[in-house]
Amino acid sequence: MADTIFQVSDLRVDVPDMTRKPLFGAAPRLEILKGISFEIPRGAVLGIVGGSGSGKTTLGRTLVRLVEPSAGRLLFDGRDIAHLSDAEMRALRPRIQMIFQDPMSSLNPRLTVGRTIAAPLGAKASDPRVKAALEQVGLPADFSRRYPHELSGGQRQRVGIARAIAMRPDFILADEIVSGLDVSSQAQVLNLLERLVAELGLTLAFISHDLSVIRRLCGRVIVMQAGAIVEDAPTAALFDSPAHPYTRELLDAIPTPDPSVRW
């Protein structure tokens, strides 16, 4: 469909279960994703939420093909990318970008901010696109000469966002990108993402374990448990009338100033 950027059908990921490997022979397979199916409309902000071990990060990394699925279809803009070669995926990388959870580990400490943003572009730090990307995320142009250790956590995360949007992608996966930030920095990064989605026409998948963050940013939410989607609903409907017991558990875990007030 022309208005759907991702169409996922019966997506499965399994890996060798080395904890159950016999002395001789192959290890049995452990199923991480169990027949996942959903769509992401172009220009949408989709929340992917679940607890530890739910499979949400594996799903995100499969979407951007950092993990190759074992079975199923993964259509990006009408093309099945589930089993494309590395060379074929490299040609698609500018259109599919990822912002990582820990910016300090995803940024090369030996590269300046400018060189970090310029590297995927195949350009130099002086390239005008580097300055433009920094300005779009609210950082001064002279930050291009700084190194990651000279920045705060929120500033490093903005550099990660700048590196992604500099490629002018169609789709961005954001994996727990505010979980390590203080409340003030979280709000600033979420405001930034809202603005960039509107200005650049991005499609965004936002992974989080925190439903309060998901509620702020996302128009639709899928809830994952044990490698499967247990609920898929518009954000307002999910908060007003959650259908699955696990979703209700996640909502009940959200801290509120007044314990008598429920989401």
N, C-alpha and C positions, 0 to 999 in steps of 0.2 A: 504494500500500500504506500502511496506517495507521502502520506502524512505520518508514517511510522518509520522511525530511524532504526530501531532494534526490534526484531521479532525472534523470540526464543521459544523453541519447541522441544519438549521432552529432553532437556539438557541434563546430561549425566557426567559426573567425574568420579572415577574410582582410582585408588592407589594401592600399592602392595601394603598389606598389614604386617609389618615386620615383627610385631609383638606376638603374632601367631604363626610365624614361619617355622615349618618343621626343619629338622636337621638336614634332611635331603629333600630336594624338590622346591618348587616355587611357593612363594607366600600367597595366602588367600587374598582376595581383593577386598578392600574396604571402601564402601560407597560413601562419598562425601556429598555429592549432589544427586538427588533422587528424582529425576524426571521433572525438572523445572520448566514451566511454560509461562510466558508473559510477554507483553509488548511495551515499548517506550515510544510514545508519540514525539514527533519532532518539536523541539522547544519546551518540552515538559521538564519538570524537576521531580524525579522519582526518589523516594526514600526507601532504603533497604535496611531493615532493623531486625535485631535478634540478639540473643545472648551469646556468650562465649561458646564456640563450638557449633553454632547454628548453621554455619556454611556461608554466611554473608560475605566474608572476605574472599573466599574461594569463588563465589559467584561473580563478584566484582572483577577479580583477576582473570576469570574466564571470559567475561565480556570484552576485556581489552586484550585478550589472547596472551596474557602472561602465563596462563595455564591452558593447555589444550584439552578440550572436552573428550571424554571417552565415547560418547554417543550423543545423538540429537542434532538439531539444526540451530545455527546462530547466524541469523540474517542481519547484516548491517547494510542499510540502504538498499535492500533487495538482493544482496550478494551473500552467499553462505561463506563465512570466514572461519568456520569451525576447524577446518583442517588445512588452511592455507600454509604454504611453506614460509620459512623465515624471510626469504627475499620478497615474496608477495605481501607479507605483513609489513615489511619495511616501507613499501610504497603507500600503505594505508596509515602508517603511524601519525603523519601530520593531522589526519582527520580524527584520530582517536587518542586522547591524551589522559593522563592520570595524575592526580595530586596525592602524594603519599602522606601517611599518618605522621611520620617523624621526619620533619624537614632536615634535621641535623644529619641523619643517616642517609638521606636521599640527595644531599648536596655535597659535592666534592669539596673537601676542606682546602684543597690546593688551588681551587679556581675562584677568582673573584665573582661577584654577583653578575657582572656584565658578561664574563666569559661563560658562566653557567647558562644564562638565558640565550646567548648567541650560539652555543655549541649545537643544539638541535637544528638551528637555522642554517648551519654551515657558514656562519658569518663571523665577523669580528665584534668585539665588545663595543666598538664605536658605531656599529650599525644603527641607523635611526630606529629600527624596529625594537631594539633593546630599550632605548629611552622611552619609546611609546608604551611598551609593556610595563615598565616601571611606573610611569605616570598613571596608567590605567588601574594599577593596584595601590595607588596612593603613596608611592615611595619617590623621593627626590632622585633626579638623574645622577647625582654624585654618589649614590649608593652603588653604582656599577663598579666602583673601585674598591668596595669593601669585601671582606671575606666573611663566610658564614659565622665564624666564632665572634665576630664583632657585632652581630645582630641579636635582637631579642627573639624569643620564640615566635611571637606574632609576626615580626618582620621577616623571619626566615620562611614562615608559611606563605607570606605574601610573595616572596621570591619564587616559591614553588608554584604558586598560582600564575605569576608572570611568565614563568618558563612554559607553562601549559598553554596560556592564551596567545603567546607570541606566535605559535604555530597556526593560529586561526582555525582551530578544530571545529568539527561539527558536534562532537560528543566528548564530555569530560567525566571521568569517574573520580570522585572524591572519597577517599577511604579514611574515615575517622579523623578528619583533618583538624578538628577543634578539640579533640578529647584531651590533649596535653596542654591546652591553653587556659589561662585564668578567665574568669567570667567576662571581664571587660574586653579582653582580646577576642574571646569567642564571639561576642556581639559584633565587634568590628569586622571580623572575617565573614560572618554570616551576612552582614549588611553589604559587604563587598561582593559576595557571590550573588546576592539578589540583584545588585546593580549590573553586574557583568552579564548575567543571564538575560536581563532585559535589553541591555545595550548591544550585545553581540549576537543575540538570538541563539544562545547555546542550549544544548540538551545536556542535562546533568543528572547523574545517578549519585546519590549521597548516602554513603554507608555510615551507620551509627548504631550504638547500643542505647543511645539516649533519645527517648521519644519526645522529650520537650524540645530538643534541637530539631528533630524531624518535623515537628508541628510548625515550627517557626518558618521553615524554608520550603517544605515539599508540598506539592499539590496532591500527590498520591503516594501510598505507602504499601509495600509488601512486607509481611512479617514472616520471618523464617525460624524454623525450629527443626533441629536434627536433619538438616539437609533438604528440607522440603518447605514449600510456601504453605503456611496455614491460614493466611488471610491476605487479601489484596483488595484495597478499598480507597476511595478518596479520603484525604486526611481528616476532614471535618466529620465524615460519617464514622471513621474508625474511632475517633476520640469520643464521639457522642454515643455510639452504640456498637462497641466491639463485639464481633461475632464469635471469636474463638477464646477459650479459657486462657491460653497462653498470652494472647494480646491483653486480656484483662489483668493478668499477672504483671506484665510489663508496665501497664498504666498505673497499677497500684503501687509500683516501685518508684514512681516519680515523686520526689519530695515536694511538699507544699508547705507554705508558711502556717496554714491552718489545717490541722489533720482532719477536721470535719468537712473540709471542702474537697470534693472529688473532681477529677478531670471530666 
